[in-house]
Amino acid sequence: MTETLFVDHSDGVATLTLNRPESLNSLSTELKEALLAALTDAAGDDAVRAVVLAGQGRAFCVGQDLREHVEGLHGDSTPLDTVRAHYNPIVLSIAGMPKPVVAAVGGMAAGAGASLAFAADFRIAGESSKFLLAFANIGLTADSGASWTLPRLVGHARATALLMLAEPLAAQHALDMGLVNAVVPDDRVLVAAHELAARLAAGPTLAYAAIKESLVQAWSCSLAEALEREAVAQLRLGATADHRDATDAFVAKRKPTFHAR
């Protein structure tokens, strides 16, 4: 835990809370480095079976800290190096996390902040939450994976409009287009996200990891290749204790217990 990021563990869930509420959780270099370190720790911690990504205060995350960015533009640094140095590894860590990731989107999710939510497996939004892909408004293109995740979530035409028109998208509209999984009262966002994460944490973690991997791979391979990858994954999962115990539980008409082994 650092001053810019809170980390909490309970019920097999690691909750990572961006903690710069005075700047709507804009992403400073310190926060980006802390977030990447926490994601790396969560990925390697067997006690963590699911992850919640949240923001402290009245916003989820409004993206890059523009004050820091402007200082870089007028200084000697190359501020957009942060895309490779920070954002890309963070997004790869979220998307490649071998356990489910739930984004608790309370308030505004803008720019790279929205992109982080799109990289998660599930998004729970509050009734007053909004998404804003404002890259074009400052003369930039999408980053942090939005060009890849957004069309896969809502389709090419909608992704184009969201990125080029850069208009705020209300939570209910986001739900209607399939961008979020649920919309709940604002004061229930984190509770609902943790309830979902706890449910996932009690589930078949190894199977979830294989599902995530197969869905990503399927976008860039043929049907025959997807079938072969499925076969390889099923052989591996079929040899796990989780699979054997779950099939025994099914026959015995009892609820299975998964241990990620």
Solvent accessible surface area in square Angstrom, and as a share of the most:
residue,aa,sasa,rsa
1,M,167,0.74
2,T,60,0.35
3,E,149,0.67
4,T,15,0.09
5,L,3,0.02
6,F,78,0.32
7,V,42,0.24
8,D,79,0.41
9,H,110,0.49
10,S,47,0.30
11,D,105,0.55
12,G,25,0.24
13,V,1,0.00
14,A,1,0.00
15,T,13,0.07
16,L,1,0.01
17,T,16,0.10
18,L,0,0.00
19,N,29,0.15
20,R,42,0.15
21,P,52,0.33
22,E,138,0.62
23,S,36,0.23
24,L,50,0.25
25,N,0,0.00
26,S,8,0.05
27,L,1,0.00
28,S,11,0.07
29,T,49,0.29
30,E,97,0.43
31,L,0,0.00
32,K,1,0.01
33,E,94,0.42
34,A,13,0.10
35,L,0,0.00
36,L,47,0.24
37,A,56,0.43
38,A,11,0.09
39,L,1,0.00
40,T,80,0.47
41,D,100,0.52
42,A,5,0.04
43,A,34,0.26
44,G,65,0.62
45,D,53,0.27
46,D,133,0.69
47,A,76,0.59
48,V,3,0.02
49,R,37,0.14
50,A,0,0.00
51,V,0,0.00
52,V,0,0.00
53,L,0,0.00
54,A,5,0.04
55,G,20,0.19
56,Q,77,0.34
57,G,57,0.55
58,R,193,0.70
59,A,2,0.01
60,F,0,0.00
61,C,0,0.00
62,V,42,0.24
63,G,1,0.01
64,Q,38,0.17
65,D,15,0.08
66,L,90,0.45
67,R,205,0.75
68,E,61,0.27
69,H,20,0.09
70,V,72,0.41
71,E,125,0.56
72,G,9,0.09
73,L,104,0.52
74,H,156,0.70
75,G,44,0.43
76,D,155,0.80
77,S,71,0.46
78,T,87,0.51
79,P,27,0.17
80,L,78,0.39
81,D,86,0.44
82,T,15,0.09
83,V,35,0.20
84,R,199,0.73
85,A,58,0.45
86,H,29,0.13
87,Y,4,0.02
88,N,60,0.31
89,P,41,0.26
90,I,0,0.00
91,V,15,0.09
92,L,128,0.64
93,S,23,0.15
94,I,1,0.00
95,A,36,0.28
96,G,56,0.53
97,M,2,0.01
98,P,58,0.36
99,K,10,0.04
100,P,4,0.03
101,V,0,0.00
102,V,0,0.00
103,A,0,0.00
104,A,4,0.03
105,V,0,0.00
106,G,25,0.24
107,G,19,0.18
108,M,51,0.23
109,A,0,0.00
110,A,10,0.08
111,G,10,0.10
112,A,5,0.03
113,G,0,0.00
114,A,0,0.00
115,S,0,0.00
116,L,1,0.00
117,A,0,0.00
118,F,6,0.02
119,A,8,0.06
120,A,7,0.06
121,D,46,0.24
122,F,57,0.24
123,R,10,0.04
124,I,9,0.04
125,A,0,0.00
126,G,0,0.00
127,E,113,0.51
128,S,67,0.44
129,S,0,0.00
130,K,83,0.35
131,F,1,0.00
132,L,35,0.17
133,L,2,0.01
134,A,26,0.20
135,F,16,0.07
136,A,48,0.37
137,N,100,0.51
138,I,93,0.47
139,G,67,0.65
140,L,60,0.30
141,T,111,0.65
142,A,19,0.14
143,D,29,0.15
144,S,2,0.01
145,G,25,0.24
146,A,0,0.00
147,S,77,0.50
148,W,104,0.37
149,T,13,0.08
150,L,0,0.00
151,P,37,0.23
152,R,78,0.28
153,L,53,0.26
154,V,14,0.08
155,G,31,0.30
156,H,145,0.65
157,A,80,0.62
158,R,115,0.42
159,A,5,0.04
160,T,48,0.28
161,A,44,0.34
162,L,17,0.08
163,L,35,0.17
164,M,144,0.64
165,L,114,0.57
166,A,8,0.07
167,E,106,0.47
168,P,81,0.51
169,L,7,0.04
170,A,49,0.38
171,A,0,0.00
172,Q,99,0.44
173,H,97,0.44
174,A,0,0.00
175,L,59,0.29
176,D,102,0.53
177,M,17,0.08
178,G,43,0.41
179,L,0,0.00
180,V,6,0.04
181,N,77,0.40
182,A,33,0.26
183,V,36,0.21
184,V,26,0.15
185,P,66,0.42
186,D,74,0.38
187,D,123,0.64
188,R,101,0.37
189,V,8,0.04
190,L,87,0.44
191,V,67,0.39
192,A,16,0.13
193,A,0,0.00
194,H,42,0.19
195,E,96,0.43
196,L,34,0.17
197,A,0,0.00
198,A,30,0.23
199,R,184,0.67
200,L,16,0.08
201,A,6,0.04
202,A,71,0.55
203,G,8,0.08
204,P,32,0.20
205,T,9,0.05
206,L,58,0.29
207,A,28,0.21
208,Y,48,0.18
209,A,25,0.19
210,A,10,0.08
211,I,91,0.46
212,K,24,0.10
213,E,90,0.40
214,S,40,0.26
215,L,113,0.56
216,V,70,0.40
217,Q,55,0.24
218,A,50,0.39
219,W,146,0.51
220,S,101,0.65
221,C,26,0.16
222,S,59,0.38
223,L,136,0.68
224,A,72,0.56
225,E,88,0.40
226,A,20,0.16
227,L,99,0.49
228,E,104,0.47
229,R,102,0.37
230,E,90,0.40
231,A,48,0.37
232,V,84,0.48
233,A,19,0.15
234,Q,121,0.54
235,L,141,0.70
236,R,125,0.46
237,L,26,0.13
238,G,34,0.33
239,A,73,0.56
240,T,22,0.13
241,A,24,0.19
242,D,8,0.04
243,H,87,0.39
244,R,126,0.46
245,D,55,0.29
246,A,24,0.18
247,T,60,0.35
248,D,83,0.43
249,A,0,0.00
250,F,166,0.69
251,V,123,0.70
252,A,62,0.48
253,K,190,0.80
254,R,131,0.48
255,K,180,0.76
256,P,45,0.28
257,T,83,0.48
258,F,38,0.16
259,H,84,0.38
260,A,33,0.25
261,R,152,0.56
